[in-house]
Amino acid sequence: MAYTAVDYGEVSVLIGDRLGAYPYSNSLLVRGATASLVVDPSLSLIASPPPADLVLVSHAHEDHIAGIGGYDIPVHVHRDDLPGLRSRAALVAGYGLPPEAEAELDRMLRDDFHVQERPDANGFEDGTVFDLGGRTVTVVHLPGHTAGHCGFLIEPDGFLFVADIDLTSFGPYYGGADSDLADFEASMRRCREIDARWYGTAHQKGVIEGAPEFRRRLDAFAGVVEKRDAALLAFLTEPRTIDQIADHRLVYRPHVEGSHVQPVERRTAEQHLHRLLRQGRITEVEKGKFRAT
């Protein structure tokens, strides 16, 4: 496991294995005149964690905190994701898996991702500023993926780290127990309004230069939500239950298996159903059965 450092001003993007594709992710090293910090220490940092004075975490998911055990320094995350950083049991519970799958998830977090509890972790809020001396890192709360999911705006470099608003073809992920589609869409709109020189993602898309190109890619990423609406409406030409919709799948391809698939598909389906009901584009023809209008 290793990383490749690419500099954007005084921001080093530590590109993880496989261009940061899961189970890896991209981390940041930000240097100021008086302090430095690491953002999202990933699996790729375990072998040689770069020295830093503090750690910022965009959100409490295993691929963003796997390398945190290499740091005996202050760790900060948004207060809404604080429980998952302080306790592995809370992190497991936050995935919303059936009880029979939780033991295997806990084993994976412990053995494969080396997740270590940080009961000393601190909570920050939207707008919190970390001053590194001549360089600031400002928290930009971008909920939806998780309740506490955040980006970081680094000045004067003009670098916005958008974490898991990652622009990949997989599309927005809002199937977690504390995810929210409406919040995710609002967060994408907020990112669109921020002018930066560089936009860094946590996974394969890396760094995008310039607001016009970032917004073009962000619009395509956001468009996946409408594609899922359209796919659901096409499936609801006859009445269907939520279980049938989950089996049909809006998120994962048919070959993907695992205990996480059904809960994620069900939560995603429920959110799309609720929005389409509010829009009058579907109706509940009988209790628990929905059809396109």
C-alpha atoms as a printed R data frame, in Angstrom:
    type eleno elety resid chain resno       x       y       z
1   ATOM     1    CA   MET     A     1   0.000   0.000   0.000
2   ATOM     2    CA   ALA     A     2   1.424   3.353  -1.004
3   ATOM     3    CA   TYR     A     3   0.433   6.760  -2.247
4   ATOM     4    CA   THR     A     4   1.619   9.231  -4.850
5   ATOM     5    CA   ALA     A     5   1.873  12.883  -3.786
6   ATOM     6    CA   VAL     A     6   0.884  15.546  -6.312
7   ATOM     7    CA   ASP     A     7   1.143  19.204  -5.272
8   ATOM     8    CA   TYR     A     8  -1.416  21.948  -5.892
9   ATOM     9    CA   GLY     A     9   0.125  24.994  -4.279
10  ATOM    10    CA   GLU     A    10   0.877  23.963  -0.704
11  ATOM    11    CA   VAL     A    11  -1.785  21.251  -0.844
12  ATOM    12    CA   SER     A    12  -0.452  17.772  -1.541
13  ATOM    13    CA   VAL     A    13  -3.005  15.250  -2.795
14  ATOM    14    CA   LEU     A    14  -1.927  11.815  -1.609
15  ATOM    15    CA   ILE     A    15  -3.378   9.641  -4.346
16  ATOM    16    CA   GLY     A    16  -4.235   6.214  -3.025
17  ATOM    17    CA   ASP     A    17  -3.780   2.846  -4.717
18  ATOM    18    CA   ARG     A    18  -5.925   2.315  -7.830
19  ATOM    19    CA   LEU     A    19  -6.350   6.100  -8.132
20  ATOM    20    CA   GLY     A    20  -8.189   6.109  -4.837
21  ATOM    21    CA   ALA     A    21 -10.876   3.608  -5.862
22  ATOM    22    CA   TYR     A    22 -12.584   1.910  -2.918
23  ATOM    23    CA   PRO     A    23 -11.333   0.425  -0.591
24  ATOM    24    CA   TYR     A    24  -8.719   3.162  -0.991
25  ATOM    25    CA   SER     A    25  -9.287   6.910  -1.160
26  ATOM    26    CA   ASN     A    26  -7.327  10.085  -1.731
27  ATOM    27    CA   SER     A    27  -5.962  11.999   1.255
28  ATOM    28    CA   LEU     A    28  -4.597  15.530   1.612
29  ATOM    29    CA   LEU     A    29  -1.542  16.985   3.330
30  ATOM    30    CA   VAL     A    30  -1.893  20.743   3.896
31  ATOM    31    CA   ARG     A    31   1.095  22.752   5.105
32  ATOM    32    CA   GLY     A    32   1.127  26.185   6.717
33  ATOM    33    CA   ALA     A    33   3.851  28.272   8.319
34  ATOM    34    CA   THR     A    34   3.069  27.062  11.837
35  ATOM    35    CA   ALA     A    35   1.249  23.746  11.435
36  ATOM    36    CA   SER     A    36   0.184  21.063   8.988
37  ATOM    37    CA   LEU     A    37  -2.774  18.724   8.781
38  ATOM    38    CA   VAL     A    38  -3.857  15.530   7.051
39  ATOM    39    CA   VAL     A    39  -7.352  15.087   5.622
40  ATOM    40    CA   ASP     A    40  -8.882  11.585   5.477
41  ATOM    41    CA   PRO     A    41  -5.932   9.265   6.230
42  ATOM    42    CA   SER     A    42  -6.644   6.273   4.001
43  ATOM    43    CA   LEU     A    43  -5.419   2.683   3.762
44  ATOM    44    CA   SER     A    44  -2.594   3.893   1.555
45  ATOM    45    CA   LEU     A    45  -1.133   5.958   4.410
46  ATOM    46    CA   ILE     A    46  -0.814   3.102   6.891
47  ATOM    47    CA   ALA     A    47   2.730   2.101   5.893
48  ATOM    48    CA   SER     A    48   4.177   5.637   5.947
49  ATOM    49    CA   PRO     A    49   1.855   8.284   7.407
50  ATOM    50    CA   PRO     A    50   3.227  11.767   6.653
51  ATOM    51    CA   PRO     A    51   3.925  13.853   9.758
52  ATOM    52    CA   ALA     A    52   1.200  16.320  10.733
53  ATOM    53    CA   ASP     A    53  -0.122  18.287  13.688
54  ATOM    54    CA   LEU     A    54  -3.795  17.369  13.352
55  ATOM    55    CA   VAL     A    55  -6.183  15.228  11.328
56  ATOM    56    CA   LEU     A    56  -9.452  16.306   9.711
57  ATOM    57    CA   VAL     A    57 -11.998  13.688   8.636
58  ATOM    58    CA   SER     A    58 -14.589  14.452   5.965
59  ATOM    59    CA   HIS     A    59 -16.958  11.767   7.276
60  ATOM    60    CA   ALA     A    60 -16.925   8.573   9.300
61  ATOM    61    CA   HIS     A    61 -16.626   5.865   6.647
62  ATOM    62    CA   GLU     A    62 -13.952   3.191   6.792
63  ATOM    63    CA   ASP     A    63 -12.104   4.167   3.610
64  ATOM    64    CA   HIS     A    64 -11.557   7.690   4.987
65  ATOM    65    CA   ILE     A    65 -10.308   6.753   8.456
66  ATOM    66    CA   ALA     A    66  -8.319   3.540   7.899
67  ATOM    67    CA   GLY     A    67  -4.982   5.269   8.492
68  ATOM    68    CA   ILE     A    68  -6.030   7.230  11.548
69  ATOM    69    CA   GLY     A    69  -4.275   4.806  13.877
70  ATOM    70    CA   GLY     A    70  -0.951   6.139  12.648
71  ATOM    71    CA   TYR     A    71  -1.593   9.504  14.301
72  ATOM    72    CA   ASP     A    72  -1.388  10.301  18.000
73  ATOM    73    CA   ILE     A    73  -2.515  13.885  17.402
74  ATOM    74    CA   PRO     A    74  -5.875  15.709  17.630
75  ATOM    75    CA   VAL     A    75  -8.563  14.369  15.278
76  ATOM    76    CA   HIS     A    76 -11.573  16.403  14.162
77  ATOM    77    CA   VAL     A    77 -14.822  15.486  12.356
78  ATOM    78    CA   HIS     A    78 -18.238  17.097  12.046
79  ATOM    79    CA   ARG     A    79 -20.214  16.648  15.250
80  ATOM    80    CA   ASP     A    80 -22.913  14.623  13.429
81  ATOM    81    CA   ASP     A    81 -20.336  11.961  12.495
82  ATOM    82    CA   LEU     A    82 -18.493  12.110  15.812
83  ATOM    83    CA   PRO     A    83 -20.052   8.923  17.316
84  ATOM    84    CA   GLY     A    84 -18.740   6.781  14.451
85  ATOM    85    CA   LEU     A    85 -15.210   8.040  14.992
86  ATOM    86    CA   ARG     A    86 -15.286   7.600  18.749
87  ATOM    87    CA   SER     A    87 -16.735   4.076  18.733
88  ATOM    88    CA   ARG     A    88 -16.467   1.234  16.233
89  ATOM    89    CA   ALA     A    89 -19.784  -0.115  17.537
90  ATOM    90    CA   ALA     A    90 -21.432   3.201  16.647
91  ATOM    91    CA   LEU     A    91 -19.739   3.115  13.242
92  ATOM    92    CA   VAL     A    92 -21.129  -0.395  12.612
93  ATOM    93    CA   ALA     A    93 -24.607   0.605  13.753
94  ATOM    94    CA   GLY     A    94 -24.515   3.598  11.419
95  ATOM    95    CA   TYR     A    95 -24.522   1.371   8.339
96  ATOM    96    CA   GLY     A    96 -28.020   0.103   9.094
97  ATOM    97    CA   LEU     A    97 -27.275  -3.535   8.246
98  ATOM    98    CA   PRO     A    98 -29.310  -6.499   9.505
99  ATOM    99    CA   PRO     A    99 -28.021  -7.849  12.836
100 ATOM   100    CA   GLU     A   100 -26.640 -11.021  11.263
101 ATOM   101    CA   ALA     A   101 -24.336  -8.925   9.042
102 ATOM   102    CA   GLU     A   102 -22.984  -6.628  11.744
103 ATOM   103    CA   ALA     A   103 -20.429  -9.098  13.131
104 ATOM   104    CA   GLU     A   104 -18.832  -9.538   9.697
105 ATOM   105    CA   LEU     A   105 -18.782  -5.775   9.151
106 ATOM   106    CA   ASP     A   106 -17.104  -5.268  12.512
107 ATOM   107    CA   ARG     A   107 -14.478  -7.864  11.591
108 ATOM   108    CA   MET     A   108 -13.864  -6.135   8.240
109 ATOM   109    CA   LEU     A   109 -13.477  -2.722   9.873
110 ATOM   110    CA   ARG     A   110 -11.041  -4.137  12.426
111 ATOM   111    CA   ASP     A   111  -8.953  -6.489  10.272
112 ATOM   112    CA   ASP     A   112  -9.137  -5.108   6.735
113 ATOM   113    CA   PHE     A   113  -9.366  -1.372   7.445
114 ATOM   114    CA   HIS     A   114  -7.555  -1.318  10.804
115 ATOM   115    CA   VAL     A   115 -10.181   1.084  12.160
116 ATOM   116    CA   GLN     A   116  -9.216   2.319  15.596
117 ATOM   117    CA   GLU     A   117 -11.610   4.066  17.958
118 ATOM   118    CA   ARG     A   118 -10.817   7.662  18.777
119 ATOM   119    CA   PRO     A   119 -12.795   8.527  21.915
120 ATOM   120    CA   ASP     A   120 -10.715  11.721  22.063
121 ATOM   121    CA   ALA     A   121 -12.004  12.955  18.666
122 ATOM   122    CA   ASN     A   122 -13.308  16.518  18.505
123 ATOM   123    CA   GLY     A   123 -16.391  17.820  16.718
124 ATOM   124    CA   PHE     A   124 -16.447  20.800  14.367
125 ATOM   125    CA   GLU     A   125 -19.276  22.674  12.613
126 ATOM   126    CA   ASP     A   126 -19.911  24.325   9.273
127 ATOM   127    CA   GLY     A   127 -17.615  27.312   8.932
128 ATOM   128    CA   THR     A   128 -15.022  26.194  11.481
129 ATOM   129    CA   VAL     A   129 -11.613  27.541  10.420
130 ATOM   130    CA   PHE     A   130  -8.275  25.822  11.070
131 ATOM   131    CA   ASP     A   131  -5.425  28.354  10.853
132 ATOM   132    CA   LEU     A   132  -2.112  26.788   9.856
133 ATOM   133    CA   GLY     A   133  -0.235  30.066   9.605
134 ATOM   134    CA   GLY     A   134  -0.695  31.867   6.326
135 ATOM   135    CA   ARG     A   135  -3.047  29.123   5.205
136 ATOM   136    CA   THR     A   136  -6.590  28.340   6.366
137 ATOM   137    CA   VAL     A   137  -8.805  25.285   6.043
138 ATOM   138    CA   THR     A   138 -12.519  26.093   6.326
139 ATOM   139    CA   VAL     A   139 -15.165  23.426   6.935
140 ATOM   140    CA   VAL     A   140 -17.940  23.279   4.329
141 ATOM   141    CA   HIS     A   141 -20.766  21.087   5.623
142 ATOM   142    CA   LEU     A   142 -22.075  18.960   2.729
143 ATOM   143    CA   PRO     A   143 -24.553  16.495   4.256
144 ATOM   144    CA   GLY     A   144 -26.438  13.823   2.372
145 ATOM   145    CA   HIS     A   145 -23.841  11.094   1.959
146 ATOM   146    CA   THR     A   146 -23.710  11.050   5.761
147 ATOM   147    CA   ALA     A   147 -25.252  13.555   8.143
148 ATOM   148    CA   GLY     A   148 -21.834  15.016   8.925
149 ATOM   149    CA   HIS     A   149 -20.190  14.740   5.514
150 ATOM   150    CA   CYS     A   150 -17.980  17.796   4.887
151 ATOM   151    CA   GLY     A   151 -15.692  19.357   2.358
152 ATOM   152    CA   PHE     A   152 -12.766  21.663   3.086
153 ATOM   153    CA   LEU     A   153 -11.871  24.950   1.394
154 ATOM   154    CA   ILE     A   154  -8.142  25.666   1.531
155 ATOM   155    CA   GLU     A   155  -7.006  29.260   1.042
156 ATOM   156    CA   PRO     A   156  -5.114  31.068  -0.431
157 ATOM   157    CA   ASP     A   157  -4.545  28.100  -2.727
158 ATOM   158    CA   GLY     A   158  -8.179  27.973  -3.855
159 ATOM   159    CA   PHE     A   159  -8.520  24.210  -3.314
160 ATOM   160    CA   LEU     A   160 -11.933  22.745  -2.452
161 ATOM   161    CA   PHE     A   161 -11.945  19.128  -1.286
162 ATOM   162    CA   VAL     A   162 -15.427  17.710  -1.939
163 ATOM   163    CA   ALA     A   163 -14.765  14.209  -0.517
164 ATOM   164    CA   ASP     A   164 -17.500  11.741  -1.574
165 ATOM   165    CA   ILE     A   165 -19.278  14.127  -3.881
166 ATOM   166    CA   ASP     A   166 -16.753  12.273  -5.985
167 ATOM   167    CA   LEU     A   167 -18.137  12.692  -9.536
168 ATOM   168    CA   THR     A   168 -17.772   8.964 -10.291
169 ATOM   169    CA   SER     A   169 -20.155   7.151 -12.633
170 ATOM   170    CA   PHE     A   170 -21.479   5.184  -9.652
171 ATOM   171    CA   GLY     A   171 -23.400   8.343  -8.888
172 ATOM   172    CA   PRO     A   172 -24.446   9.985  -5.639
173 ATOM   173    CA   TYR     A   173 -24.595   7.528  -2.747
174 ATOM   174    CA   TYR     A   174 -27.375   8.292  -0.257
175 ATOM   175    CA   GLY     A   175 -28.265   4.769   0.834
176 ATOM   176    CA   GLY     A   176 -26.764   4.889   4.314
177 ATOM   177    CA   ALA     A   177 -28.745   4.850   7.531
178 ATOM   178    CA   ASP     A   178 -28.165   8.594   8.026
179 ATOM   179    CA   SER     A   179 -28.097   9.564   4.333
180 ATOM   180    CA   ASP     A   180 -30.571  11.988   2.813
181 ATOM   181    CA   LEU     A   181 -31.274  12.598  -0.875
182 ATOM   182    CA   ALA     A   182 -32.608  16.132  -0.439
183 ATOM   183    CA   ASP     A   183 -29.545  17.070   1.618
184 ATOM   184    CA   PHE     A   184 -27.250  15.540  -0.989
185 ATOM   185    CA   GLU     A   185 -28.845  17.597  -3.751
186 ATOM   186    CA   ALA     A   186 -28.550  20.762  -1.644
187 ATOM   187    CA   SER     A   187 -24.878  19.968  -1.005
188 ATOM   188    CA   MET     A   188 -24.205  19.571  -4.717
189 ATOM   189    CA   ARG     A   189 -25.831  22.953  -5.331
190 ATOM   190    CA   ARG     A   190 -23.632  24.471  -2.633
191 ATOM   191    CA   CYS     A   191 -20.489  23.051  -4.224
192 ATOM   192    CA   ARG     A   192 -21.580  24.470  -7.555
193 ATOM   193    CA   GLU     A   193 -21.657  27.976  -6.061
194 ATOM   194    CA   ILE     A   194 -18.100  27.857  -4.693
195 ATOM   195    CA   ASP     A   195 -15.466  29.295  -7.013
196 ATOM   196    CA   ALA     A   196 -12.150  27.524  -6.633
197 ATOM   197    CA   ARG     A   197  -9.065  26.886  -8.688
198 ATOM   198    CA   TRP     A   198  -8.962  23.168  -7.937
199 ATOM   199    CA   TYR     A   199 -11.631  20.699  -6.802
200 ATOM   200    CA   GLY     A   200 -10.372  17.520  -5.171
201 ATOM   201    CA   THR     A   201 -12.393  14.314  -4.953
202 ATOM   202    CA   ALA     A   202 -11.837  11.381  -2.642
203 ATOM   203    CA   HIS     A   203 -11.873   8.718  -5.337
204 ATOM   204    CA   GLN     A   204 -10.962   7.989  -8.963
205 ATOM   205    CA   LYS     A   205 -11.688  11.387 -10.507
206 ATOM   206    CA   GLY     A   206  -8.856  13.041  -8.619
207 ATOM   207    CA   VAL     A   207  -8.495  16.813  -8.997
208 ATOM   208    CA   ILE     A   208 -10.475  18.906 -11.482
209 ATOM   209    CA   GLU     A   209  -9.047  22.280 -12.447
210 ATOM   210    CA   GLY     A   210 -11.356  25.251 -12.978
211 ATOM   211    CA   ALA     A   211 -14.949  25.940 -11.988
212 ATOM   212    CA   PRO     A   212 -16.467  25.460 -15.482
213 ATOM   213    CA   GLU     A   213 -15.106  21.915 -15.859
214 ATOM   214    CA   PHE     A   214 -16.003  21.025 -12.284
215 ATOM   215    CA   ARG     A   215 -19.565  22.266 -12.730
216 ATOM   216    CA   ARG     A   216 -19.938  20.319 -15.975
217 ATOM   217    CA   ARG     A   217 -18.895  17.119 -14.249
218 ATOM   218    CA   LEU     A   218 -20.965  17.916 -11.157
219 ATOM   219    CA   ASP     A   219 -24.080  18.398 -13.293
220 ATOM   220    CA   ALA     A   220 -23.524  14.995 -14.908
221 ATOM   221    CA   PHE     A   221 -23.038  13.433 -11.463
222 ATOM   222    CA   ALA     A   222 -26.206  15.076 -10.137
223 ATOM   223    CA   GLY     A   223 -28.066  13.909 -13.233
224 ATOM   224    CA   VAL     A   224 -27.838  10.325 -11.998
225 ATOM   225    CA   VAL     A   225 -30.582  11.171  -9.500
226 ATOM   226    CA   GLU     A   226 -32.985  12.024 -12.326
227 ATOM   227    CA   LYS     A   227 -31.946   8.875 -14.187
228 ATOM   228    CA   ARG     A   228 -32.886   6.841 -11.127
229 ATOM   229    CA   ASP     A   229 -36.245   8.644 -11.002
230 ATOM   230    CA   ALA     A   230 -36.810   7.744 -14.650
231 ATOM   231    CA   ALA     A   231 -35.804   4.112 -14.108
232 ATOM   232    CA   LEU     A   232 -38.188   3.858 -11.169
233 ATOM   233    CA   LEU     A   233 -41.071   5.418 -13.093
234 ATOM   234    CA   ALA     A   234 -40.501   2.962 -15.941
235 ATOM   235    CA   PHE     A   235 -40.612   0.078 -13.464
236 ATOM   236    CA   LEU     A   236 -43.829   1.402 -11.909
237 ATOM   237    CA   THR     A   237 -45.972   1.013 -15.010
238 ATOM   238    CA   GLU     A   238 -47.692  -1.584 -12.844
239 ATOM   239    CA   PRO     A   239 -48.010  -1.596  -9.046
240 ATOM   240    CA   ARG     A   240 -44.878  -2.591  -7.159
241 ATOM   241    CA   THR     A   241 -43.853  -2.873  -3.514
242 ATOM   242    CA   ILE     A   242 -40.707  -1.373  -2.009
243 ATOM   243    CA   ASP     A   243 -39.210  -4.857  -1.784
244 ATOM   244    CA   GLN     A   244 -39.816  -5.394  -5.497
245 ATOM   245    CA   ILE     A   245 -38.187  -2.043  -6.279
246 ATOM   246    CA   ALA     A   246 -35.199  -2.899  -4.094
247 ATOM   247    CA   ASP     A   247 -34.817  -6.244  -5.877
248 ATOM   248    CA   HIS     A   248 -35.023  -4.444  -9.235
249 ATOM   249    CA   ARG     A   249 -32.140  -2.152  -8.090
250 ATOM   250    CA   LEU     A   250 -31.537   1.538  -8.585
251 ATOM   251    CA   VAL     A   251 -27.947   1.620  -7.321
252 ATOM   252    CA   TYR     A   252 -26.010  -1.611  -7.720
253 ATOM   253    CA   ARG     A   253 -25.563  -3.700 -10.837
254 ATOM   254    CA   PRO     A   254 -27.097  -7.193 -10.772
255 ATOM   255    CA   HIS     A   255 -23.781  -9.005 -10.221
256 ATOM   256    CA   VAL     A   256 -22.970  -7.096  -7.008
257 ATOM   257    CA   GLU     A   257 -23.633  -9.167  -3.914
258 ATOM   258    CA   GLY     A   258 -23.333  -8.586  -0.194
259 ATOM   259    CA   SER     A   259 -25.329  -8.001   2.962
260 ATOM   260    CA   HIS     A   260 -25.221  -4.244   2.315
261 ATOM   261    CA   VAL     A   261 -27.004  -4.361  -1.042
262 ATOM   262    CA   GLN     A   262 -30.615  -4.885   0.032
263 ATOM   263    CA   PRO     A   263 -30.621  -2.275   2.843
264 ATOM   264    CA   VAL     A   264 -28.988   0.319   0.560
265 ATOM   265    CA   GLU     A   265 -31.394  -0.404  -2.292
266 ATOM   266    CA   ARG     A   266 -34.396  -0.228   0.019
267 ATOM   267    CA   ARG     A   267 -33.367   3.099   1.591
268 ATOM   268    CA   THR     A   268 -32.627   4.542  -1.848
269 ATOM   269    CA   ALA     A   269 -35.979   3.342  -3.200
270 ATOM   270    CA   GLU     A   270 -37.856   4.814  -0.234
271 ATOM   271    CA   GLN     A   271 -36.324   8.244  -0.783
272 ATOM   272    CA   HIS     A   272 -37.170   8.267  -4.483
273 ATOM   273    CA   LEU     A   273 -40.695   7.070  -3.764
274 ATOM   274    CA   HIS     A   274 -41.251   9.858  -1.263
275 ATOM   275    CA   ARG     A   275 -40.055  12.557  -3.661
276 ATOM   276    CA   LEU     A   276 -42.105  11.175  -6.567
277 ATOM   277    CA   LEU     A   277 -45.181  10.979  -4.339
278 ATOM   278    CA   ARG     A   278 -44.721  14.623  -3.369
279 ATOM   279    CA   GLN     A   279 -44.400  15.548  -7.024
280 ATOM   280    CA   GLY     A   280 -47.550  13.648  -7.907
281 ATOM   281    CA   ARG     A   281 -45.675  11.442 -10.382
282 ATOM   282    CA   ILE     A   282 -46.628   8.217  -8.601
283 ATOM   283    CA   THR     A   283 -49.538   7.153  -6.446
284 ATOM   284    CA   GLU     A   284 -50.045   4.545  -3.739
285 ATOM   285    CA   VAL     A   285 -52.735   2.401  -5.333
286 ATOM   286    CA   GLU     A   286 -53.057   0.249  -2.216
287 ATOM   287    CA   LYS     A   287 -51.152   0.071   1.036
288 ATOM   288    CA   GLY     A   288 -47.500  -0.527   0.199
289 ATOM   289    CA   LYS     A   289 -47.978  -0.656  -3.580
290 ATOM   290    CA   PHE     A   290 -47.012   2.185  -5.921
291 ATOM   291    CA   ARG     A   291 -47.634   2.948  -9.574
292 ATOM   292    CA   ALA     A   292 -46.687   5.766 -11.921
293 ATOM   293    CA   THR     A   293 -49.523   8.184 -12.542
